[in-house]
Amino acid sequence: MAALWYHQDMYRYIVISMGEAAGTSPEMILKAVNALSATFSGGVIVTGDEGVFSHTASDLSIDPCFGYLAEDEEDLRRAEEDG
């Protein structure tokens, strides 16, 4: 059984896993994150290979729109603090 905890003042995140690198997931994620960036007031965390996302963004001629690269938990904490 999963327990979910939510508080009104809590910053909201969406976490997206890259899935299959050779499939359509990287393209779909990049397009979704670009669309969300204009309307979603929370944070988006994408897990996956930076090179795959960069290459896919270049192929699509779109901005990868990731503001911070986190290699470990400490990087992720710093990204959260930086906003």
Secondary structure, 3 states (H helix, E strand, C coil): CCCCCCCCCCCCEEEEECCCCCCCHHHHHHHHHHHHCCCCCCEEEEECCHHHHHHHHHHHCCCCCCCCCCCCHHHHHHHHHHC
